[in-house]
Amino acid sequence: MAAPTRKGEQAFRTIGELADELGIPQHILRYWETRFPQLRPLQRAGNRRYYRPADVALAHRIHRLLNQDGYTIRGVQQLLAGGAGDGEATEAAVAGPAPSPAEQQSDHPADALRALRKILRDALDSQ
């Protein structure tokens, strides 16, 4: 089977092409369309979806926030509804306070979880 040709950056993409590009199933993109009103591809005859370059960029951003940065669907909804230009300031606001330098030093997941547990315990104790 021949390798598929890569489309240009400004070319529209079908749902299959975008799903392959992101490495996710097509039904995930359809689900995102129900949860993120900003993600609205063109729909032509037979309800075939065509994602514009802006839609592709938004899908990449949603994918990064959910699967790499650890946001929830609700967190990403709040980010996108906030309307920040690049989203960085709003992402920081949704993510909460930055960890202290002592918490940032450890690369071990268990240490990070212990630090998070301590933060949560302190928050509950202060109520």
CYANA upper distance limits for C-alpha pairs under 8 A (distance plus 0.5 A):
  7 LYS  CA     11 ALA  CA      6.68
  9 GLU  CA     53 PRO  CA      7.41
 10 GLN  CA     52 ARG  CA      8.07
 10 GLN  CA     53 PRO  CA      6.09
 11 ALA  CA     52 ARG  CA      7.66
 11 ALA  CA     53 PRO  CA      7.34
 12 PHE  CA     50 TYR  CA      6.32
 12 PHE  CA     51 TYR  CA      5.85
 12 PHE  CA     52 ARG  CA      5.39
 12 PHE  CA     53 PRO  CA      6.97
 13 ARG  CA     17 GLU  CA      6.32
 13 ARG  CA     18 LEU  CA      6.61
 13 ARG  CA     50 TYR  CA      5.94
 13 ARG  CA     51 TYR  CA      5.52
 13 ARG  CA     52 ARG  CA      7.31
 13 ARG  CA     56 VAL  CA      8.33
 14 THR  CA     18 LEU  CA      6.76
 14 THR  CA     48 ARG  CA      8.17
 14 THR  CA     49 ARG  CA      6.32
 14 THR  CA     50 TYR  CA      5.37
 14 THR  CA     51 TYR  CA      6.67
 15 ILE  CA     19 ALA  CA      6.44
 15 ILE  CA     26 GLN  CA      6.85
 15 ILE  CA     29 LEU  CA      7.99
 15 ILE  CA     49 ARG  CA      6.53
 15 ILE  CA     50 TYR  CA      7.30
 15 ILE  CA     51 TYR  CA      7.67
 16 GLY  CA     20 ASP  CA      6.61
 16 GLY  CA     26 GLN  CA      6.81
 17 GLU  CA     21 GLU  CA      6.63
 18 LEU  CA     22 LEU  CA      6.67
 18 LEU  CA     51 TYR  CA      8.33
 18 LEU  CA     56 VAL  CA      7.68
 19 ALA  CA     23 GLY  CA      6.30
 19 ALA  CA     24 ILE  CA      5.68
 19 ALA  CA     25 PRO  CA      6.28
 19 ALA  CA     26 GLN  CA      5.92
 19 ALA  CA     29 LEU  CA      7.65
 20 ASP  CA     24 ILE  CA      6.98
 20 ASP  CA     25 PRO  CA      8.15
 22 LEU  CA     60 HIS  CA      7.56
 22 LEU  CA     63 HIS  CA      7.98
 24 ILE  CA     28 ILE  CA      7.29
 25 PRO  CA     29 LEU  CA      7.89
 26 GLN  CA     30 ARG  CA      7.08
 27 HIS  CA     31 TYR  CA      6.61
 28 ILE  CA     32 TRP  CA      6.66
 29 LEU  CA     33 GLU  CA      6.82
 29 LEU  CA     59 ALA  CA      8.47
 30 ARG  CA     34 THR  CA      7.30
 31 TYR  CA     35 ARG  CA      7.05
 32 TRP  CA     36 PHE  CA      6.23
 32 TRP  CA     39 LEU  CA      7.90
 33 GLU  CA     37 PRO  CA      6.90
 33 GLU  CA     38 GLN  CA      8.47
 33 GLU  CA     39 LEU  CA      6.03
 33 GLU  CA     40 ARG  CA      6.98
 35 ARG  CA     73 ILE  CA      8.25
 35 ARG  CA     77 GLN  CA      8.10
 36 PHE  CA     77 GLN  CA      6.99
 38 GLN  CA     80 LEU  CA      8.30
 39 LEU  CA     55 ASP  CA      6.44
 39 LEU  CA     58 LEU  CA      7.43
 39 LEU  CA     59 ALA  CA      7.84
 40 ARG  CA     51 TYR  CA      8.36
 40 ARG  CA     55 ASP  CA      7.51
 41 PRO  CA     49 ARG  CA      6.37
 41 PRO  CA     50 TYR  CA      5.96
 41 PRO  CA     51 TYR  CA      5.19
 41 PRO  CA     52 ARG  CA      7.10
 41 PRO  CA     55 ASP  CA      7.01
 42 LEU  CA     49 ARG  CA      6.14
 42 LEU  CA     50 TYR  CA      5.56
 42 LEU  CA     51 TYR  CA      6.89
 42 LEU  CA     52 ARG  CA      8.06
 43 GLN  CA     47 ASN  CA      5.63
 43 GLN  CA     48 ARG  CA      5.83
 43 GLN  CA     49 ARG  CA      5.12
 43 GLN  CA     50 TYR  CA      6.76
 44 ARG  CA     48 ARG  CA      5.83
 44 ARG  CA     49 ARG  CA      7.13
 44 ARG  CA     50 TYR  CA      8.22
 51 TYR  CA     55 ASP  CA      5.92
 51 TYR  CA     56 VAL  CA      6.57
 52 ARG  CA     56 VAL  CA      6.72
 53 PRO  CA     57 ALA  CA      6.69
 54 ALA  CA     58 LEU  CA      6.66
 55 ASP  CA     59 ALA  CA      6.56
 56 VAL  CA     60 HIS  CA      6.71
 57 ALA  CA     61 ARG  CA      6.74
 58 LEU  CA     62 ILE  CA      6.61
 59 ALA  CA     63 HIS  CA      6.52
 60 HIS  CA     64 ARG  CA      6.62
 61 ARG  CA     65 LEU  CA      6.63
 62 ILE  CA     66 LEU  CA      6.57
 62 ILE  CA     76 VAL  CA      7.52
 63 HIS  CA     67 ASN  CA      6.24
 63 HIS  CA     68 GLN  CA      8.06
 64 ARG  CA     68 GLN  CA      5.54
 64 ARG  CA     69 ASP  CA      6.76
 65 LEU  CA     69 ASP  CA      5.27
 65 LEU  CA     70 GLY  CA      6.74
 65 LEU  CA     71 TYR  CA      6.05
 65 LEU  CA     76 VAL  CA      7.39
 66 LEU  CA     70 GLY  CA      5.76
 66 LEU  CA     71 TYR  CA      5.33
 66 LEU  CA     72 THR  CA      6.64
 66 LEU  CA     73 ILE  CA      7.58
 66 LEU  CA     76 VAL  CA      7.92
 67 ASN  CA     71 TYR  CA      8.03
 71 TYR  CA     75 GLY  CA      6.15
 71 TYR  CA     76 VAL  CA      6.80
 72 THR  CA     76 VAL  CA      6.80
 73 ILE  CA     77 GLN  CA      6.65
 74 ARG  CA     78 GLN  CA      6.74
 75 GLY  CA     79 LEU  CA      6.76
 75 GLY  CA     94 VAL  CA      7.20
 76 VAL  CA     80 LEU  CA      6.63
 77 GLN  CA     81 ALA  CA      6.47
 78 GLN  CA     82 GLY  CA      6.48
 78 GLN  CA     94 VAL  CA      8.11
 79 LEU  CA     83 GLY  CA      7.66
 79 LEU  CA     84 ALA  CA      8.13
 79 LEU  CA     87 GLY  CA      7.29
 79 LEU  CA     90 THR  CA      6.43
 79 LEU  CA     91 GLU  CA      6.68
 79 LEU  CA     94 VAL  CA      7.65
 80 LEU  CA     84 ALA  CA      8.00
 80 LEU  CA     87 GLY  CA      8.15
 82 GLY  CA     90 THR  CA      7.23
 83 GLY  CA     87 GLY  CA      7.88
 84 ALA  CA     88 GLU  CA      7.96
 84 ALA  CA     89 ALA  CA      7.58
 84 ALA  CA     90 THR  CA      6.70
 87 GLY  CA     91 GLU  CA      6.33
 88 GLU  CA     92 ALA  CA      6.81
 89 ALA  CA     93 ALA  CA      6.97
 90 THR  CA     94 VAL  CA      6.73
 91 GLU  CA     95 ALA  CA      6.46
 92 ALA  CA     96 GLY  CA      6.75
 92 ALA  CA     97 PRO  CA      8.05
 92 ALA  CA     98 ALA  CA      8.48
 93 ALA  CA     97 PRO  CA      8.08
 99 PRO  CA    103 GLU  CA      6.35
 99 PRO  CA    104 GLN  CA      6.89
100 SER  CA    104 GLN  CA      6.93
101 PRO  CA    105 GLN  CA      6.97
102 ALA  CA    106 SER  CA      8.35
103 GLU  CA    112 ALA  CA      7.44
103 GLU  CA    115 ALA  CA      6.92
106 SER  CA    111 ASP  CA      6.90
106 SER  CA    112 ALA  CA      7.42
107 ASP  CA    111 ASP  CA      8.11
107 ASP  CA    112 ALA  CA      8.10
108 HIS  CA    112 ALA  CA      7.09
109 PRO  CA    113 LEU  CA      6.73
110 ALA  CA    114 ARG  CA      6.66
111 ASP  CA    115 ALA  CA      6.69
112 ALA  CA    116 LEU  CA      6.69
113 LEU  CA    117 ARG  CA      6.55
114 ARG  CA    118 LYS  CA      6.70
115 ALA  CA    119 ILE  CA      6.81
116 LEU  CA    120 LEU  CA      6.71
117 ARG  CA    121 ARG  CA      6.52
118 LYS  CA    122 ASP  CA      6.55
119 ILE  CA    123 ALA  CA      6.65
120 LEU  CA    124 LEU  CA      6.69
121 ARG  CA    125 ASP  CA      6.58
122 ASP  CA    126 SER  CA      6.70
123 ALA  CA    127 GLN  CA      7.33
